[in-house]
Amino acid sequence: MINAGAPDSWEFEFDEQPVLLELVDSQPVVTAIVRSTNRIGGLTIERAGGGSQVGKINWTLQGFAAQGVVLLAGEGGCGKTSLMYRAAESIQEGDLFLNEVEVRKGDVLVIQGDEPRRTAENKFRRMGLKQSFSISYPDPPLDTDALSKVIRSGDFSTIIIDSATSLLTGERQETSDESFVRMLYNINKLCEQQGVLAIITTHLNKPIDGQLRKTVTIHDISGRAGIAAAVTDIWAVWRDPNPRWENHYNMICLGKRNCRKDEVWLLQGGDEDYYWEIKETSDGILPQETLLQSQKIKLLLTDSKKEMNLTEISKQLGTSYEVARRICSDLYDQGLINRTPVKKTGRGRPSYLYGIFPI
């Protein structure tokens, strides 16, 4: 083991691959792969595999939104504005979002273009906000140069823009224009560089022939198809046509980078105080239970001092094989645990043993 200079980080060679270890919550975590690079004709070229920051996702809302631009699409009247106000409150206060989702506390700015000040203030009163986030009511279209200065200022960890249609379009630009896609791309790039989350609400195309919406796909997002490639992640929310409880809404991840594609959160909204919570998820495990099972897996592998397969892990934890597989895959992606392929004869998908990275 070679000390790399920082008191809590080391350069370590594992499986003939130099990596950087850092202590996170007193546990060694693989945070980077140390790789050699070469420059040819102005291009920096390196060996593929792992990336420079192994599995590091700087979640602001765990499993929902990290740095960069996240689109939240929904039909008019589906509650996406009050949902984002609750997200802003959770981040500003440092409380759970949707009564389940861990947050990274920070200052929030809401840029409101869809509803006037009086409507918003009436909504805030009904919500009984715990702590006031910052809000602005600019005349549309939003000055993107001013937005860039706000992103670079470092004053806000999260900026919520409601909505793309009211604030980012105008006489010279619509969501169907290529210039709109380029603008989103530039905002996304700047947010990632500055470590800022920008949540931008947008609209869904109306269902064909007025049919009730049963699900949402990427093709339902209003605007040019290239929008999906210009942002970090996209979520969509809609009212369930066959509700299992009062004010039953569904929210689906449409990809593409951090959230788990096609994961659905089954929500309940409340008109009395605009309260929102997760009732169920499509994979059957709520965010707080996922967090608990992740902690149990790390503790199990630490105490066992040996690598274990998914069948053993799921049996020890009393959970399903699929839940163990998903959580172990996520922990591996984050560099919190290691995995070793099991040698086998013949072809076919390999199986793995999981363990805590050696120190």
VOBA-1610 file (N, C-alpha, C; in pm, whole numbers, padded with zeros to 5 digits, always signed):
BEGIN
Met+00083-00118+00000Met+00000+00000+00000Met+00088+00124+00000Ile+00057+00219-00087Ile+00139+00338-00102Ile+00056+00460-00065Asn+00100+00537+00034Asn+00028+00658+00070Asn+00035+00756-00045Ala-00082+00806-00088Ala-00088+00895-00204Ala-00079+01042-00166Gly-00060+01071-00040Gly-00043+01210+00001Gly-00152+01257+00095Ala-00278+01222+00068Ala-00387+01262+00156Ala-00392+01167+00274Pro-00430+01213+00395Pro-00428+01128+00512Pro-00527+01013+00509Asp-00636+01028+00433Asp-00738+00925+00429Asp-00756+00867+00290Ser-00651+00867+00209Ser-00660+00805+00077Ser-00528+00736+00045Trp-00538+00624-00025Trp-00421+00545-00060Trp-00431+00495-00202Glu-00317+00480-00267Glu-00312+00414-00396Glu-00285+00267-00368Phe-00366+00181-00427Phe-00364+00040-00393Phe-00377-00039-00522Glu-00301-00146-00538Glu-00312-00227-00659Glu-00395-00351-00628Phe-00505-00367-00702Phe-00594-00481-00683Phe-00625-00541-00818Asp-00610-00674-00827Asp-00630-00743-00956Asp-00550-00676-01067Glu-00424-00637-01033Glu-00332-00575-01128Glu-00383-00440-01180Gln-00478-00380-01109Gln-00533-00251-01149Gln-00510-00149-01039Pro-00431-00042-01063Pro-00412+00060-00960Pro-00543+00133-00935Val-00582+00145-00806Val-00703+00216-00770Val-00672+00311-00656Leu-00763+00406-00632Leu-00750+00498-00521Leu-00856+00462-00418Leu-00814+00439-00295Leu-00905+00411-00184Leu-00917+00535-00097Glu-01039+00564-00052Glu-01062+00669+00046Glu-01149+00614+00157Leu-01132+00666+00280Leu-01215+00624+00391Leu-01345+00704+00389Val-01458+00634+00379Val-01590+00695+00384Val-01666+00626+00495Asp-01703+00702+00600Asp-01768+00644+00717Asp-01684+00529+00773Ser-01552+00551+00778Ser-01455+00456+00834Ser-01441+00329+00753Gln-01495+00327+00631Gln-01482+00210+00544Gln-01406+00249+00418Pro-01319+00157+00369Pro-01246+00186+00245Pro-01338+00181+00125Val-01336+00284+00044Val-01421+00291-00074Val-01333+00320-00195Val-01354+00244-00304Val-01282+00269-00428Val-01342+00394-00491Thr-01266+00503-00498Thr-01319+00627-00551Thr-01263+00662-00689Ala-01155+00597-00729Ala-01100+00630-00861Ala-01010+00519-00909Ile-01002+00505-01039Ile-00906+00414-01101Ile-00789+00499-01150Val-00669+00461-01108Val-00550+00534-01149Val-00504+00476-01282Arg-00513+00553-01388Arg-00483+00499-01520Arg-00384+00590-01593Ser-00309+00531-01680Ser-00218+00609-01763Ser-00292+00655-01888Thr-00253+00770-01939Thr-00318+00825-02058Thr-00214+00857-02164Asn-00263+00875-02286Asn-00176+00908-02397Asn-00248+01011-02483Arg-00173+01102-02543Arg-00234+01203-02629Arg-00185+01182-02773Ile-00283+01172-02866Ile-00252+01158-03008Ile-00338+01258-03084Gly-00273+01347-03155Gly-00347+01443-03236Gly-00444+01529-03157Gly-00408+01562-03033Gly-00495+01646-02952Gly-00599+01569-02873Leu-00611+01437-02893Leu-00707+01355-02819Leu-00637+01287-02701Thr-00702+01290-02584Thr-00653+01214-02469Thr-00712+01074-02476Ile-00627+00973-02480Ile-00670+00835-02498Ile-00627+00754-02376Glu-00719+00671-02325Glu-00689+00588-02209Glu-00757+00453-02225Arg-00718+00358-02141Arg-00782+00227-02142Arg-00922+00237-02085Ala-01019+00168-02149Ala-01156+00173-02102Ala-01171+00087-01977Gly-01273+00122-01897Gly-01306+00038-01783Gly-01310+00112-01652Gly-01431+00140-01603Gly-01446+00190-01468Gly-01463+00339-01457Gly-01396+00417-01538Gly-01407+00561-01526Gly-01320+00615-01415Ser-01299+00746-01417Ser-01210+00806-01317Ser-01275+00817-01181Gln-01407+00825-01175Gln-01477+00832-01047Gln-01569+00711-01039Val-01527+00608-00968Val-01599+00482-00967Val-01729+00497-00890Gly-01842+00489-00961Gly-01972+00480-00897Gly-02016+00600-00817Lys-01943+00709-00822Lys-01980+00824-00740Lys-02099+00896-00802Ile-02214+00888-00737Ile-02331+00964-00777Ile-02361+01061-00664Asn-02351+01189-00693Asn-02376+01290-00592Asn-02526+01321-00586Trp-02599+01227-00524Trp-02743+01242-00515Trp-02779+01364-00431Thr-02876+01440-00477Thr-02943+01539-00393Thr-03070+01478-00336Leu-03142+01407-00419Leu-03258+01327-00377Leu-03226+01183-00415Gln-03197+01099-00315Gln-03144+00964-00337Gln-03233+00884-00432Gly-03173+00837-00540Gly-03245+00755-00636Gly-03332+00832-00732Phe-03343+00966-00711Phe-03431+01047-00794Phe-03355+01150-00875Ala-03269+01227-00811Ala-03205+01338-00882Ala-03067+01365-00827Ala-02969+01372-00919Ala-02831+01405-00884Ala-02794+01534-00957Gln-02665+01559-00970Gln-02621+01681-01038Gln-02657+01679-01186Gly-02676+01798-01242Gly-02716+01809-01381Gly-02863+01845-01389Val-02919+01833-01510Val-03060+01866-01532Val-03144+01739-01525Val-03249+01743-01444Val-03348+01636-01437Val-03482+01693-01480Leu-03542+01634-01581Leu-03674+01676-01627Leu-03782+01601-01551Leu-03886+01673-01509Leu-04005+01610-01454Leu-04122+01648-01543Ala-04173+01549-01617Ala-04281+01574-01712Ala-04413+01531-01653Gly-04518+01604-01687Gly-04650+01568-01638Gly-04758+01646-01711Glu-04880+01594-01706Glu-04992+01665-01764Glu-05029+01783-01676Gly-05096+01881-01733Gly-05145+01992-01653Gly-05241+01943-01546Gly-05224+01992-01424Gly-05313+01954-01316Gly-05277+01824-01247Cys-05160+01766-01281Cys-05122+01638-01218Cys-05044+01659-01088Gly-05019+01784-01051Gly-04956+01810-00923Gly-04805+01823-00925Lys-04746+01835-01044Lys-04599+01837-01047Lys-04540+01961-00981Thr-04615+02074-00982Thr-04562+02195-00917Thr-04558+02178-00765Ser-04666+02130-00705Ser-04665+02109-00560Ser-04567+02000-00521Leu-04549+01901-00608Leu-04450+01796-00583Leu-04310+01857-00576Met-04280+01950-00666Met-04149+02015-00665Met-04134+02112-00548Tyr-04243+02177-00506Tyr-04235+02258-00385Tyr-04198+02172-00264Arg-04255+02052-00258Arg-04222+01961-00148Arg-04077+01915-00158Ala-04027+01895-00280Ala-03886+01860-00298Ala-03797+01975-00250Ala-03835+02098-00287Ala-03757+02215-00245Ala-03755+02227-00093Glu-03870+02205-00031Glu-03878+02211+00116Glu-03789+02105+00180Ser-03792+01982+00127Ser-03713+01872+00184Ser-03564+01902+00175Ile-03518+01951+00060Ile-03376+01982+00043Ile-03335+02097+00133Gln-03417+02202+00138Gln-03385+02318+00222Gln-03380+02281+00370Glu-03472+02195+00411Glu-03483+02156+00552Glu-03393+02039+00587Gly-03361+01954+00488Gly-03283+01834+00515Gly-03368+01718+00562Asp-03498+01722+00530Asp-03591+01617+00568Asp-03611+01518+00454Leu-03671+01403+00485Leu-03701+01304+00383Leu-03798+01362+00280Phe-03772+01332+00153Phe-03864+01366+00045Phe-03960+01250+00026Leu-04088+01281+00012Leu-04191+01178-00006Leu-04196+01081+00112Asn-04147+01127+00227Asn-04146+01050+00350Asn-04058+00925+00342Glu-03972+00917+00238Glu-03890+00798+00220Glu-03750+00827+00166Val-03735+00933+00088Val-03613+00955+00010Val-03514+01042+00085Glu-03391+00990+00104Glu-03286+01067+00169Glu-03247+01186+00082Val-03213+01297+00147Val-03177+01419+00074Val-03041+01469+00120Arg-02977+01546+00034Arg-02857+01621+00071Arg-02899+01766+00090Lys-02891+01813+00212Lys-02940+01945+00248Lys-02864+02054+00174Gly-02936+02156+00131Gly-02872+02269+00063Gly-02974+02378+00036Asp-02926+02491-00009Asp-03013+02604-00040Asp-03077+02584-00177Val-03205+02620-00185Val-03284+02595-00306Val-03341+02725-00359Leu-03336+02739-00491Leu-03403+02849-00561Leu-03507+02790-00654Val-03632+02835-00639Val-03738+02800-00733Val-03760+02919-00826Ile-03755+02895-00956Ile-03784+02999-01056Ile-03921+02965-01114Gln-04020+03046-01079Gln-04159+03013-01108Gln-04213+03092-01227Gly-04260+03019-01328Gly-04318+03084-01445Gly-04457+03033-01478Asp-04499+02925-01410Asp-04628+02864-01443Asp-04744+02919-01361Glu-04716+02974-01244Glu-04825+03028-01164Glu-04784+03163-01103Pro-04877+03256-01090Pro-04845+03388-01038Pro-04813+03384-00889Arg-04753+03494-00841Arg-04710+03502-00702Arg-04824+03469-00605Arg-04942+03528-00625Arg-05050+03507-00529Arg-05090+03361-00522Thr-05099+03295-00636Thr-05134+03152-00637Thr-05029+03071-00563Ala-04902+03101-00588Ala-04795+03028-00521Ala-04798+03053-00370Glu-04820+03177-00329Glu-04820+03208-00186Glu-04938+03143-00114Asn-05053+03136-00181Asn-05166+03064-00123Asn-05134+02916-00106Lys-05062+02863-00205Lys-05024+02722-00198Lys-04924+02700-00084Phe-04830+02792-00067Phe-04733+02779+00042Phe-04803+02782+00177Arg-04903+02867+00192Arg-04978+02874+00318Arg-05047+02742+00348Arg-05112+02685+00245Arg-05179+02558+00265Arg-05079+02447+00298Met-04960+02455+00237Met-04857+02353+00262Met-04800+02363+00403Gly-04807+02483+00464Gly-04747+02501+00596Gly-04598+02476+00593Leu-04527+02542+00501Leu-04385+02515+00480Leu-04305+02528+00609Lys-04217+02430+00633Lys-04133+02431+00752Lys-04028+02541+00744Gln-03969+02554+00628Gln-03862+02652+00610Gln-03872+02710+00470Ser-03851+02838+00460Ser-03870+02905+00332Ser-03749+02889+00242Phe-03770+02835+00123Phe-03668+02835+00020Phe-03679+02966-00058Ser-03584+02994-00143Ser-03587+03118-00222Ser-03670+03097-00348Ile-03733+03204-00394Ile-03816+03194-00513Ile-03807+03322-00595Ser-03819+03309-00726Ser-03816+03423-00817Ser-03930+03408-00917Tyr-03990+03523-00956Tyr-04099+03524-01052Tyr-04059+03611-01171Pro-03969+03566-01256Pro-03922+03650-01367Pro-04025+03658-01479Asp-04014+03765-01557Asp-04095+03774-01679Asp-04034+03680-01783Pro-04119+03602-01850Pro-04066+03511-01954Pro-04027+03587-02079Pro-03934+03532-02158Pro-03857+03410-02128Pro-03744+03438-02030Leu-03701+03334-01960Leu-03594+03346-01862Leu-03463+03383-01931Asp-03393+03481-01875Asp-03262+03521-01926Asp-03161+03411-01893Thr-03118+03337-01994Thr-03029+03225-01969Thr-02890+03270-01922Asp-02848+03390-01960Asp-02722+03442-01907Asp-02733+03465-01757Ala-02847+03518-01713Ala-02869+03537-01570Ala-02875+03402-01499Leu-02938+03304-01562Leu-02944+03170-01504Leu-02804+03112-01488Ser-02720+03130-01588Ser-02582+03080-01580Ser-02507+03143-01464Lys-02529+03272-01441Lys-02462+03340-01329Lys-02509+03285-01196Val-02638+03253-01185Val-02692+03196-01062Val-02631+03058-01038Ile-02621+02977-01143Ile-02563+02843-01131Ile-02417+02853-01085Arg-02343+02948-01142Arg-02201+02964-01108Arg-02179+03030-00972Ser-02280+03095-00919Ser-02262+03172-00796Ser-02227+03087-00676Gly-02271+02961-00676Gly-02249+02875-00560Gly-02347+02900-00447Asp-02446+02987-00470Asp-02543+03019-00365Asp-02648+02911-00346Phe-02670+02830-00450Phe-02777+02730-00445Phe-02726+02594-00492Ser-02759+02491-00413Ser-02725+02354-00455Ser-02828+02300-00552Thr-02950+02356-00547Thr-03060+02308-00631Thr-03137+02427-00687Ile-03168+02419-00816Ile-03250+02519-00882Ile-03366+02446-00949Ile-03488+02489-00920Ile-03607+02427-00979Ile-03673+02529-01071Ile-03691+02492-01197Ile-03750+02580-01298Ile-03887+02526-01337Asp-03989+02603-01313Asp-04127+02561-01341Asp-04190+02664-01435Ser-04194+02643-01562Ser-04160+02520-01632Ser-04079+02554-01755Ala-04039+02449-01829Ala-03965+02470-01953Ala-04048+02548-02054Thr-04177+02517-02061Thr-04263+02581-02160Thr-04281+02729-02132Ser-04301+02766-02005Ser-04330+02906-01972Ser-04204+02992-01964Leu-04089+02933-01930Leu-03970+03012-01903Leu-03857+02995-02004Leu-03850+02883-02071Leu-03737+02857-02160Leu-03774+02860-02308Thr-03898+02896-02336Thr-03941+02911-02476Thr-03996+03053-02495Gly-04026+03087-02618Gly-04077+03221-02648Gly-04109+03233-02795Glu-04116+03356-02843Glu-04151+03379-02982Glu-04049+03318-03078Arg-03922+03312-03036Arg-03816+03264-03125Arg-03775+03119-03098Gln-03833+03057-02996Gln-03788+02921-02962Gln-03900+02842-02896Glu-03923+02721-02947Glu-04020+02628-02890Glu-03948+02500-02847Thr-04016+02417-02769Thr-03954+02293-02721Thr-03923+02197-02836Ser-03985+02219-02951Ser-03961+02133-03068Ser-03841+02178-03151Asp-03779+02291-03112Asp-03667+02345-03189Asp-03533+02285-03143Glu-03442+02271-03239Glu-03309+02221-03207Glu-03236+02315-03112Ser-03263+02444-03121Ser-03197+02540-03032Ser-03236+02518-02887Phe-03359+02471-02864Phe-03404+02441-02728Phe-03324+02324-02671Val-03301+02222-02754Val-03223+02106-02711Val-03080+02149-02677Arg-03020+02234-02761Arg-02884+02281-02735Arg-02877+02361-02605Met-02981+02440-02578Met-02986+02518-02455Met-02990+02426-02333Leu-03076+02322-02339Leu-03082+02226-02229Leu-02948+02158-02208Tyr-02883+02121-02318Tyr-02752+02057-02310Tyr-02652+02148-02241Asn-02652+02275-02274Asn-02557+02369-02213Asn-02586+02390-02065Ile-02714+02398-02029Ile-02750+02412-01887Ile-02707+02287-01810Asn-02732+02172-01870Asn-02695+02046-01805Asn-02544+02038-01783Lys-02467+02072-01884Lys-02321+02068-01874Lys-02271+02162-01767Leu-02326+02283-01762Leu-02283+02381-01662Leu-02319+02334-01521Cys-02438+02278-01504Cys-02478+02228-01373Cys-02387+02116-01325Glu-02351+02025-01415Glu-02261+01917-01378Glu-02123+01971-01339Gln-02074+02070-01412Gln-01945+02129-01381Gln-01946+02198-01245Gln-02058+02261-01210Gln-02068+02339-01087Gln-02124+02257-00969Gly-02160+02132-00994Gly-02214+02049-00887Gly-02353+02091-00842Val-02434+02138-00937Val-02568+02189-00907Val-02672+02097-00970Leu-02783+02077-00899Leu-02898+02006-00953Leu-02999+02107-01004Ala-03044+02089-01127Ala-03153+02171-01182Ala-03268+02078-01220Ile-03381+02096-01155Ile-03502+02020-01190Ile-03590+02112-01273Ile-03623+02068-01393Ile-03705+02148-01483Ile-03833+02072-01514Thr-03947+02131-01482Thr-04073+02066-01516Thr-04107+02092-01662Thr-04176+01997-01721Thr-04219+02010-01860Thr-04349+01934-01878His-04400+01928-01999His-04533+01872-02021His-04527+01744-02103Leu-04636+01670-02093Leu-04654+01548-02171Leu-04750+01576-02287Asn-04726+01508-02398Asn-04822+01515-02507Asn-04954+01452-02463Lys-05063+01502-02513Lys-05194+01447-02475Lys-05210+01307-02536Pro-05274+01215-02463Pro-05295+01079-02516Pro-05379+01082-02644Ile-05356+00986-02729Ile-05430+00977-02855Ile-05578+00952-02826Asp-05666+01025-02894Asp-05811+01009-02884Asp-05863+01027-02741Gly-05789+01102-02659Gly-05837+01131-02525Gly-05843+01012-02432Gln-05771+00905-02465Gln-05771+00785-02381Gln-05701+00812-02248Leu-05739+00736-02147Leu-05675+00748-02017Leu-05531+00697-02027Arg-05441+00768-01964Arg-05299+00733-01971Arg-05269+00621-01872Lys-05218+00508-01924Lys-05183+00395-01838Lys-05036+00392-01802Thr-04953+00448-01888Thr-04810+00456-01860Thr-04753+00571-01943Val-04624+00596-01929Val-04557+00703-02002Val-04428+00648-02060Thr-04398+00685-02184Thr-04270+00651-02246Thr-04198+00779-02283Ile-04075+00766-02326Ile-03995+00882-02363Ile-04059+00958-02479His-04137+00889-02561His-04200+00952-02677His-04318+01042-02637Asp-04362+01032-02511Asp-04473+01115-02464Asp-04427+01252-02417Ile-04294+01272-02405Ile-04243+01401-02360Ile-04265+01505-02469Ser-04323+01619-02430Ser-04350+01725-02527Ser-04219+01786-02577Gly-04207+01803-02710Gly-04089+01867-02766Gly-04010+01775-02857Arg-03893+01819-02892Arg-03807+01749-02986Arg-03752+01621-02924Ala-03735+01517-03004Ala-03688+01388-02953Ala-03551+01398-02887Gly-03466+01489-02932Gly-03331+01501-02879Gly-03324+01552-02737Ile-03437+01593-02679Ile-03438+01644-02541Ile-03381+01539-02446Ala-03415+01414-02468Ala-03371+01307-02378Ala-03220+01297-02371Ala-03153+01328-02482Ala-03007+01318-02486Ala-02939+01439-02425Ala-03015+01545-02397Ala-02956+01671-02351Ala-02956+01684-02200Val-03020+01591-02130Val-03032+01603-01984Val-02976+01478-01917Thr-02970+01484-01784Thr-02915+01371-01709Thr-03018+01261-01690Asp-03135+01297-01642Asp-03242+01199-01619Asp-03378+01260-01648Ile-03477+01173-01672Ile-03614+01217-01696Ile-03709+01132-01612Trp-03799+01199-01542Trp-03909+01134-01472Trp-04040+01187-01529Ala-04144+01108-01519Ala-04277+01151-01562Ala-04379+01110-01456Val-04478+01195-01434Val-04581+01168-01334Val-04718+01179-01399Trp-04810+01090-01362Trp-04946+01095-01415Trp-05041+01033-01313Arg-05169+01071-01324Arg-05271+01017-01236Arg-05309+00876-01280Asp-05313+00783-01185Asp-05345+00645-01220Asp-05491+00634-01264Pro-05518+00572-01381Pro-05656+00563-01430Pro-05741+00465-01349Asn-05675+00375-01277Asn-05745+00278-01191Asn-05689+00290-01048Pro-05724+00398-00979Pro-05660+00427-00849Pro-05688+00321-00743Arg-05583+00291-00667Arg-05596+00197-00556Arg-05618+00271-00425Trp-05600+00401-00427Trp-05627+00486-00311Trp-05657+00626-00362Glu-05704+00712-00273Glu-05738+00847-00312Glu-05613+00922-00359Asn-05627+00999-00466Asn-05516+01076-00523Asn-05394+00987-00552His-05418+00880-00626His-05314+00785-00664His-05245+00834-00791Tyr-05115+00860-00780Tyr-05033+00901-00894Tyr-04917+00803-00910Asn-04865+00793-01032Asn-04747+00713-01059Asn-04636+00802-01113Met-04513+00771-01077Met-04398+00846-01128Met-04294+00745-01176Ile-04255+00756-01302Ile-04165+00658-01363Ile-04035+00724-01407Cys-03924+00651-01386Cys-03795+00696-01438Cys-03782+00648-01582Leu-03760+00744-01672Leu-03742+00713-01814Leu-03594+00709-01853Gly-03505+00714-01755Gly-03361+00711-01780Gly-03308+00853-01783Lys-03176+00877-01805Lys-03095+00781-01877Lys-02965+00748-01808Arg-02931+00824-01700Arg-02797+00809-01644Arg-02796+00754-01502Asn-02868+00817-01411Asn-02856+00782-01269Asn-02974+00706-01213Cys-03096+00752-01243Cys-03213+00681-01190Cys-03230+00548-01263Arg-03298+00455-01198Arg-03313+00320-01254Arg-03427+00320-01355Lys-03394+00302-01483Lys-03493+00310-01591Lys-03609+00214-01567Asp-03729+00265-01588Asp-03856+00192-01576Asp-03897+00165-01431Glu-03821+00215-01334Glu-03866+00204-01195Glu-03985+00298-01175Val-04088+00249-01108Val-04209+00328-01085Val-04230+00347-00936Trp-04254+00470-00896Trp-04293+00501-00759Trp-04443+00530-00758Leu-04516+00458-00675Leu-04660+00477-00663Leu-04685+00576-00549Leu-04742+00690-00584Leu-04752+00802-00491Leu-04895+00827-00447Gln-04907+00896-00334Gln-05035+00951-00292Gln-05018+01100-00267Gly-05101+01179-00332Gly-05100+01323-00311Gly-05214+01362-00219Gly-05211+01487-00171Gly-05316+01534-00082Gly-05356+01676-00116Asp-05486+01697-00145Asp-05532+01831-00180Asp-05539+01924-00059Glu-05557+01866+00059Glu-05575+01948+00179Glu-05451+02030+00211Asp-05333+01967+00197Asp-05209+02038+00230Asp-05097+02009+00130Tyr-05132+01953+00013Tyr-05035+01921-00091Tyr-04924+01830-00037Tyr-04965+01736+00046Tyr-04870+01637+00099Tyr-04851+01527-00003Trp-04728+01479-00016Trp-04696+01370-00107Trp-04616+01263-00034Glu-04642+01137-00067Glu-04563+01028-00011Glu-04559+00910-00107Ile-04455+00827-00093Ile-04447+00702-00169Ile-04524+00595-00092Lys-04615+00530-00160Lys-04688+00419-00099Lys-04623+00284-00133Glu-04581+00269-00259Glu-04519+00145-00305Glu-04420+00177-00416Thr-04339+00077-00452Thr-04252+00089-00568Thr-04271-00035-00654Ser-04232-00023-00781Ser-04253-00134-00875Ser-04172-00257-00839Asp-04059-00240-00769Asp-03979-00357-00733Asp-04011-00407-00592Gly-04110-00346-00527Gly-04158-00396-00399Gly-04078-00356-00277Ile-03978-00270-00291Ile-03897-00231-00178Ile-03885-00078-00175Leu-03927-00018-00064Leu-03926+00127-00049Leu-03785+00179-00027Pro-03759+00307-00055Pro-03623+00362-00042Pro-03560+00342+00096Gln-03636+00360+00203Gln-03578+00342+00336Gln-03542+00196+00362Glu-03622+00104+00309Glu-03589-00038+00322Glu-03466-00072+00239Thr-03453-00012+00120Thr-03333-00031+00039Thr-03209+00015+00115Leu-03217+00130+00179Leu-03105+00182+00257Leu-03070+00087+00370Leu-03172+00036+00440Leu-03149-00056+00551Leu-03084-00185+00502Gln-03133-00241+00392Gln-03077-00364+00338Gln-02934-00342+00289Ser-02904-00224+00235Ser-02767-00193+00192Ser-02673-00195+00312Gln-02715-00135+00421Gln-02633-00133+00543Gln-02613-00275+00596Lys-02718-00357+00590Lys-02708-00495+00637Lys-02610-00577+00552Ile-02614-00555+00420Ile-02523-00629+00332Ile-02378-00591+00359Lys-02351-00462+00375Lys-02213-00418+00405Lys-02165-00476+00538Leu-02254-00476+00638Leu-02218-00532+00770Leu-02197-00683+00761Leu-02283-00752+00687Leu-02271-00896+00670Leu-02139-00934+00605Leu-02102-00863+00497Leu-01978-00895+00426Leu-01855-00857+00509Thr-01868-00752+00589Thr-01757-00713+00676Thr-01735-00818+00784Asp-01844-00863+00847Asp-01833-00960+00957Asp-01793-01099+00908Ser-01836-01135+00786Ser-01809-01271+00736Ser-01663-01290+00699Lys-01596-01178+00663Lys-01455-01182+00622Lys-01432-01279+00506Lys-01537-01302+00428Lys-01522-01385+00308Lys-01623-01337+00205Glu-01598-01379+00082Glu-01691-01344-00024Glu-01810-01439-00022Met-01927-01387-00063Met-02050-01465-00060Met-02124-01447-00192Asn-02199-01549-00233Asn-02281-01535-00354Asn-02418-01478-00317Leu-02496-01445-00417Leu-02624-01378-00394Leu-02723-01467-00321Thr-02718-01596-00346Thr-02808-01687-00276Thr-02780-01685-00126Glu-02652-01688-00089Glu-02615-01683+00052Glu-02655-01551+00115Ile-02631-01441+00042Ile-02663-01308+00095Ile-02814-01293+00117Ser-02893-01333+00018Ser-03038-01319+00030Ser-03092-01406+00144Lys-03035-01524+00163Lys-03079-01613+00271Lys-03045-01553+00407Gln-02924-01500+00420Gln-02881-01440+00547Gln-02967-01319+00583Leu-03008-01243+00483Leu-03085-01121+00509Leu-03236-01145+00512Gly-03278-01263+00468Gly-03421-01292+00466Gly-03495-01212+00361Thr-03428-01185+00249Thr-03490-01110+00140Thr-03483-01191+00012Ser-03538-01139-00095Ser-03539-01214-00220Ser-03404-01206-00291Tyr-03381-01301-00378Tyr-03258-01304-00458Tyr-03248-01178-00543Glu-03362-01135-00602Glu-03360-01019-00691Glu-03326-00891-00616Val-03381-00876-00495Val-03348-00757-00414Val-03200-00757-00379Ala-03147-00874-00340Ala-03004-00884-00308Ala-02919-00852-00431Arg-02960-00901-00546Arg-02884-00875-00670Arg-02881-00726-00702Arg-02997-00660-00693Arg-03005-00519-00727Arg-02922-00434-00630Ile-02933-00462-00501Ile-02861-00381-00403Ile-02711-00406-00412Cys-02670-00531-00429Cys-02527-00561-00444Cys-02470-00496-00569Ser-02547-00495-00677Ser-02501-00430-00800Ser-02482-00281-00778Asp-02576-00218-00706Asp-02564-00075-00677Asp-02444-00047-00588Leu-02423-00129-00485Leu-02310-00109-00395Leu-02178-00129-00470Tyr-02176-00224-00562Tyr-02056-00246-00642Tyr-02029-00126-00733Asp-02136-00074-00795Asp-02121+00044-00881Asp-02063+00162-00804Gln-02099+00175-00676Gln-02053+00286-00593Gln-01913+00262-00535Gly-01858+00143-00560Gly-01726+00112-00506Gly-01728+00076-00359Leu-01846+00043-00304Leu-01857+00012-00161Leu-01831-00135-00131Ile-01848-00222-00230Ile-01814-00363-00215Ile-01742-00408-00342Asn-01678-00524-00332Asn-01604-00580-00445Asn-01675-00706-00493Arg-01649-00747-00615Arg-01703-00874-00662Arg-01596-00947-00741Thr-01604-01079-00738Thr-01509-01165-00807Thr-01586-01265-00893Pro-01556-01275-01023Pro-01625-01375-01106Pro-01592-01516-01061Val-01692-01601-01063Val-01671-01743-01031Val-01628-01814-01157Lys-01513-01882-01151Lys-01461-01951-01268Lys-01554-02067-01303Lys-01583-02080-01431Lys-01672-02186-01476Lys-01624-02238-01610Thr-01664-02357-01641Thr-01629-02416-01770Thr-01741-02388-01869Gly-01704-02368-01993Gly-01804-02342-02096Gly-01845-02196-02101Arg-01943-02168-02184Arg-01990-02033-02203Arg-02109-02003-02113Gly-02153-01877-02119Gly-02268-01838-02038Gly-02235-01721-01947Arg-02339-01662-01892Arg-02321-01547-01804Arg-02251-01590-01676Pro-02147-01516-01634Pro-02075-01554-01513Pro-02157-01522-01388Ser-02128-01592-01279Ser-02184-01557-01149Ser-02072-01493-01067Tyr-02109-01429-00955Tyr-02012-01351-00880Tyr-02019-01381-00731Leu-01904-01359-00667Leu-01896-01357-00521Leu-01872-01212-00480Tyr-01939-01169-00373Tyr-01929-01031-00326Tyr-01859-01025-00192Gly-01779-00920-00173Gly-01709-00902-00047Gly-01669-00757-00030Ile-01619-00725+00091Ile-01570-00591+00117Ile-01429-00578+00064Phe-01398-00465+00001Phe-01266-00443-00060Phe-01158-00455+00047Pro-01050-00529+00019Pro-00945-00549+00119Pro-00870-00420+00152Ile-00823-00408+00274Ile-00742-00293+00313Ile-00620-00342+00392
//
